[in-house]
Amino acid sequence: MVISVLAALAAALCYGVGTVFQALGARRTAGAAGLDPRVLTRALRQWPFVLGTGLDLAGYACQFVALRELPIFAVEAAQSANLAVTAVLAVPVLGARLRGPEWGAVAAVCAGLALLGVSAGHEGPARTPAAFHWSLLACVALLGAAGWAAARLAEPWRSRLLGLLSGLGFGLIALATRVLTDLSFPDLLGSPTLYALVIGAALTFLLYTIALQGGAVTSVAAALVVGETVLPAGVGIAFLGDHSRPGPYGPLALTGFVFAVAGAIALSRFAEGDPDPPR
């Protein structure tokens, strides 16, 4: 279980550093109206974006390991630490300023992670009915429709809503990873969860890239953290049997979750200055 906790923290580190580099690459990329997939192809010509994408892939590998043993609420709350990493790294890289309240929010995230680390129960891949797996694929379609509508809005709501939808997409990826119980090749090909995972990942990546083009990187990341923690945590508890360790650890887990997410929300007011113009 210690390995799973370390994997969750490593995932947060990879995602947090990756966010800053993806923001640099996305801002050097010409934007587009609506939900245009060509934004991704243009962004992938920028080396910071490619580096950030590589860190995201490494982060997902660590997250996959963590979800084999830890409940979703613990893993996804641990991902909120990526916002603290983003905020701190944005100071030298993006010329951001971090004031006293933001440092307090970073501390709250870290305290929340510490509480979750000692209170999370041991879990494993969850076996669920076929309807749950198909519902994940249906959620991908709903996510695409909501993303198409959000991409047509004006700033600042465009970036904020796209960041929130990106978070829901990452939460969907976590849920799909958790219920992917049979990893044998023939069963994977016939699993709707695999297609929800692959299509959902591509869609989420597109939503996130477009969000980073127009919004403050930490504001987008904060909306993302809210989306990827609250709803997936509720689904995990209600349908997948997620729980804390027995005894007094339940209140500790709840407190840790609230601290981590509240710290992330507080960091949404972090201001890193005007984005670089597209090149």
N, C-alpha and C positions, 0 to 999 in steps of 0.2 A: 504493500500500500504506500510505503514511503516513496517508491519509484513513481507511482502514479501522481502523488502530490508534486514531486519535483518536475514531472512531465507537464503538469498543468501550469506550473510557474514558468517553465521554459517556453511553453506555448505563448503565454502572455508576453514574455520578453520578445520573442520573435515577432508577434503581431504588433507590439508597440513600436519597435524599431522599424518594422516594415511599413507601418502607417506613415511615418515621417518621410521615408524615401518615396513611397507611392504618391504622397502629396506633392513632393518636388517634381516628380515625373508628370503627374496629371496636370499640374499648373503650367508646364511647358508645352502642353498639348492643346491644339485648337479644339474648342468646344463644338457642340452640335446641338441642334434643336431636337427635343424629345429624347426618346430612348434609342439612340443610334449605336449599334454594335461596332461601327467603324471607330468609335472613340477608343475602344480597347486596342485595335490594331495600331492606331497612331501612338497611344501611350506606351505600347510595348517597344517602340523605337527609341525610347528614352531610357538610358542605363539606370537612373535611380528607380524608375518604375519596375524595371526587370529585377533589380536587386530586391526591392520590396516584395515583389511577387514570389521570388525564391524564398524569402523569409516567411512569407505566408504559408507556403507549402511545407516548410520545416515546422512551422507552428501547428499546422493541421496534423502532421505526423505525431507530434508530441501530444496533441489533444486526443488523437485516436487512442494512444496508449493510456491516457488518463481516464477516458470514458469506459475502458474495459473494467475498471474497478471502482471508480468514484461516481456518486450520484450527479446528475446533470446540474443541480443547483450549485454544487460545489465547484465543478469544472467551469461552468459559465460565469459564476461570480469571480473565479480566479482570473478569467479573461478580462475582467474589468481593470485588473492591474496593468493591462496593456495601455490603458488611458493614462495612468500615472507615468509609465515609461514614455509615452508620446509627449506628455506635457513637459517632462524634465528634458528630454532630448530636443524638443522644439526650441528650447532657449538658445543653444548654440547654433543649431542648424537652420532654424527658420527666423531667428532674431526675435523670439517671443520674450515676454516678460511674465514672470511668475511671482505673484504677490503673496502676502501672508495667508489670506484665506485659501488660496490654491495649494500652498504647501500643507495647510491643515487638511485639505481634501485628499492630498496624496497620502498623508499619514493615516487618514480614516480608511482608505483603500487597503493599505498595508495591514492595519489592525484587523480589518474585516477578514482578510486572507488568513491571518494567524488564527483567528477564532474558527474559521471554517476548516483549517488544516487539522485542528485537534478534535473537531466534533463530527466530521463527516463519516457516515457509515460506509461499510464495504458493499459495493454493488458489483454487478456483472451485466453482460448483454441481456436485455430484457426480451422475453418471448411474448409477442402480442398477436392478436387476431389479424387475419388478412385485411380486414376493413381498415385497421390503423395504418397499415403500409400503403394502401391505396389512397387514404386520406392525405398522406404526406405528399403524394404526387399531385393531388388536387390543390393542395396549399401552394405548390410551386406555380400552378396556373394563376391562382388568385394573387400571388406575389407579383407575377409579371404584369397583370392587369393594373394593380395598384401602382407599380413602378412606372408604367406608361403614363398614368394620370398625373403622378407626382412630378415627372420630368417635364411636364408642360406648364408647371406653375412658375411664378416669378420668385426671385431670391428675396428674403433669406429662407422662405418656407420650402423652396425646392430642395435645397441641400439638406435641410434638417429632416424633412420627410424621407428623402432618399437615404439618409443615414439611418433613420429608424427602420425603414424597410430592409436595408442591408443587415441590420442587427437581427431582424426577424428571420432573414435568410440564413444568417450564420447559426441562429438557434435551430432552424429547421435542419441544417446540416448536422448539428450535434444530435438532434433527435434521431435522424436517419442513421447516424453512426452507431448510436446506442442500441437500436433495435436490429441492426444488421448482425444476426446471430450466426448464420451459416456462410462462411467465407469460401466455400468450395466453388470452383469455376462454373459448373453447370447450373447450380442453384442461384448463383449471383446473376447470371444472364436472364433468368426468369423472374427476378425479384423487382417489383415496382419501387422498392426502397432504393435500389442502386440507381435507377433512372432519376428518382427524386433527388438523390445525392449529387449526381453528375450535372443534371440540368439546373438544379437549384444553386450549385456552386458557381456555374458559369453566369447565371442571372444575377446572383448576389455580387459577384465580382464586377459586373457591368454597372449595377446600381451604385456600388461603392466608388468606382472610378469617377462616374459622373458627379456624385456628391462631392468628392474631393476637389473637383475642378472649380466649383463655385463657392464653397463654404469654408469657414475657418476650420482648420484640420481638427482641432480639439473639440469643437462644437459638433462636427460630424461624428467624430469618434465617440463622444458622449451619448448622442442619440443612438448610435450603433450599440453601445454597451447596454442601454436600457432595453432595446429590442431583443438582444441576444440573451438576456438574463431572466427577466421577470416572467414572460409567457412560457418559455421552455422549462423553467424551474417548476412552474405550476403544473404543466403537463407531466413532467417527470414524477412529481409527487402524486398526482391524481391517477395516472394511468400506468406508470412504470414501476411503482413500488419504491421510489427513492425515499430514503429516511436518514436521520442522523444516528449516531451511536446511542445506545440506550442510556437511560438515567437522565442526569441534568444537562446532557449535551444538546437536547433539542432547542432550548432557549439560546444556548451559545451559538448554534448554527444559524438560527434566525437573526440574532444580533449581528453576527459576522456578515451575513448576506445583506442586511440593511446598511451596515457600515460601508461595505464595498460598493454597493449600488448608489447610496447617497453621496459618497465621495466622488463617484463618476459623474453624477448629476451636477454636483457643485462645480466640477471642472468644466462643465459646458459653458460657463461664463468666462473661461480663459480666452484672452484676446492675443493673437500672435501677429497682428498687423495686417497690412494689405497683402493679398496674394500676388505672387509674381505674375506679370503679364505673359500670355501664351507666346511661344516663339515658333 
